[in-house]
Amino acid sequence: MLLPLAVLAGITIVYGSVRALTQDDLKRRLAYSTVSQVSYIVLGVALLSVVSTTASVAHLVHQGLMKITLFFCAGALAETLGLHRVSELRGVGGGCR
């Protein structure tokens, strides 16, 4: 195991998650969340096992697809409704029941 890399990844997971939770800007929150998720991927690779590396590659693909979709949604909300902050999202999905 690559212990220093694993420790750094663990610290970055917590840091990125906490920073994401404290952000009101939607795209900034997504960016910090991405930092945290990429750190999960690095941690999996640092464990140096076949299972963890395979899971890291799968997580990389899924994270990429999911996060680009979320960034597109954030951009659509910004362009169509002028919403840029998480605190402004209340009622946006009001038509859904």
N, C-alpha and C positions, 0 to 999 in steps of 0.2 A: 504494500500500500504506500502511496505517496502522502505520507502524513502531513507535511507542511501545506501541500496543496489542498488536502481534505479539510484541514483546520481553517485555511483561508476561505475556502468555499463555504464552510459552515458559518463563519463570521459574516460573509457577504450575503448569505441567505437571510440571516436575521436583519442585517442592516437594510437590505433592499426592501424587505417586507415592512419593516417599521417605517421607513421613509415613504413607501407607497401609501401606507395607511394615513400618513399625516399630510398628504398632498390634496389640495382642493382642485388644482388644475387637472383636467381629465387626461390629457396626453402625458403630462408629467407623471401621473399616477401609473399609467400603463408602462411608461419607460422604467420606472423603479421596479415595478413588478417583473418586467423582463429581465432586469439585472438579477433579481432574486431567482427567477426560474433558470436562467443560464447557469447560475451557481449550482443549482441542483444537478444540472447536466454535468458540470465539471466535477462535482463530488462523486457522481456515479462512475465517471472515467477514472478518477483518482483511486477508487477502490480496487481497480485492476482485476476485476473478474469478468468472465464472459457474460454472465447475467446482468451485472450492473452496467457494463458497456453497451450491451444490446438495449437495455432499458433507457439508457441515456440517448442513444440514437433515435429510438422511438419517441422519446419525450421531446427531442430537438425538432423532429418533423411536426409533431402535433402542436407544440408550442408556437412554431413558426406560422402554421396555418391559422391557429386560433388568434394569435396576437395581431397578425396583419388584418384579420377580419375586424377585431376590436378597434384598431387604429382607423380603418375605413369607416366604421360606425361613428367613432368620435369625430372624424372629419365631416361626415354627413350631418351630424347634429350641429356642428359649428357652422357649416355653410347654410343649412336650411332653417335652423331655429336660432342661430346666434348663441348657442350654448357652449361654453368652454370650461365650466366648472362643475364638479360633482354636486355641489350644493344647489345648482340650478336645475338639476334633473327631476326634481319632484314634480309629478304630474305628467311627465313626458309620455308615459305609457298609459295614460288615463283612458284611452279608447279600448284598451284590452281588458276583457273580463273573463 
